[in-house]
Amino acid sequence: MPYVVTSPCIDVKDTGCLDECPVDAIYEGGRKLYINPNECTECGACASACPIGAIMLDLEVPKAERSFVKSEKEFFSKVLPGRDEPLGDPGGAKTVGKVGVDTPFVAEYEAS
């Protein structure tokens, strides 16, 4: 998996990264943004545009934030609350619009 959005994005969702992604691989959940690992080209434009430092390569995610790597994958591969099927790889966030829900991990997440 290339880039991952971590906890600083929760309940902030600064969307400056959305316009920077050349392949439209950043999707909007209820509490945070999610990068589709199958659509991301690893260009790094999103990480550079994120003013809160929430976006990083999966291999650089600190141990305390590693659960976000799994959650990012599950946002696209598992059925989210209120949906009938997984989001999958729709070919760009603009085709879907705001998803508006999160993985159970993010929905229940509380900063320590």
C-alpha positions in Angstrom: 0.0 0.0 0.0 1.4 3.4 -0.9 0.2 6.4 1.1 -2.0 6.2 4.2 -4.0 8.9 6.1 -3.4 8.7 9.8 -5.0 10.0 13.0 -4.2 13.7 12.7 -6.9 13.8 9.9 -9.7 12.6 12.2 -12.3 15.3 12.7 -10.1 17.8 10.8 -10.3 16.5 7.2 -8.3 19.4 5.7 -9.1 18.7 2.0 -6.0 20.5 0.5 -4.7 17.1 -0.6 -7.8 16.3 -2.7 -6.9 18.7 -5.5 -3.3 17.7 -5.5 -3.9 14.0 -6.2 -3.5 13.6 -10.0 -5.5 10.3 -10.0 -8.3 11.3 -7.7 -7.5 8.5 -5.2 -8.5 10.3 -2.0 -12.0 9.5 -0.8 -13.9 11.4 2.0 -15.3 9.4 4.9 -17.2 10.7 7.8 -14.3 11.6 10.1 -11.2 11.4 7.8 -10.0 11.0 4.3 -8.9 7.6 2.8 -6.4 6.9 0.0 -7.3 4.0 -2.3 -4.2 1.8 -2.3 -5.0 0.4 -5.7 -5.5 3.8 -7.3 -2.6 5.7 -5.7 0.5 6.1 -7.9 2.7 7.0 -4.9 3.6 10.4 -6.4 3.6 12.0 -2.9 1.6 15.1 -3.9 -0.9 14.5 -1.2 1.7 14.2 1.6 3.3 17.4 0.5 -0.1 19.2 0.5 -1.3 17.9 3.9 -0.8 20.8 6.4 -1.2 18.5 9.4 1.2 15.8 8.4 -1.4 13.1 8.4 -0.4 11.4 5.1 2.7 9.2 4.9 4.0 6.1 3.1 2.7 2.9 4.7 6.2 1.8 5.5 6.8 5.1 7.4 3.7 4.9 9.6 4.8 4.9 13.3 4.0 1.8 15.3 1.3 3.6 17.3 -0.5 4.4 14.0 -0.1 1.0 12.3 -3.8 0.2 12.7 -4.5 3.0 10.1 -2.8 0.9 7.4 -5.3 -1.9 7.9 -8.2 0.5 8.3 -7.3 2.2 5.0 -7.4 -1.1 3.1 -10.7 -2.1 4.8 -12.4 1.2 3.8 -12.3 -0.1 0.2 -12.4 -3.9 0.7 -15.1 -4.3 3.4 -18.8 -3.4 3.5 -19.0 0.0 5.3 -22.0 0.9 7.6 -25.0 1.8 5.5 -23.6 0.4 2.3 -24.6 -2.8 0.5 -21.2 -3.7 -1.0 -17.5 -2.8 -0.6 -16.5 0.5 -2.3 -13.7 -1.4 -4.2 -11.8 0.5 -6.9 -14.4 2.9 -8.5 -11.8 4.7 -10.5 -11.7 8.0 -8.7 -13.3 9.7 -5.7 -15.3 12.2 -7.9 -17.3 9.3 -9.4 -18.4 8.4 -5.9 -18.7 11.7 -4.1 -18.5 11.9 -0.3 -18.8 8.5 1.2 -19.7 10.0 4.5 -19.0 6.9 6.7 -15.8 5.4 8.2 -14.4 2.0 9.0 -15.5 0.8 12.5 -11.9 1.5 13.7 -12.0 5.1 12.7 -15.7 5.6 13.7 -14.8 4.5 17.3 -11.3 6.0 17.4 -10.5 8.3 20.3 -7.2 10.1 20.5 -5.2 9.1 23.6 
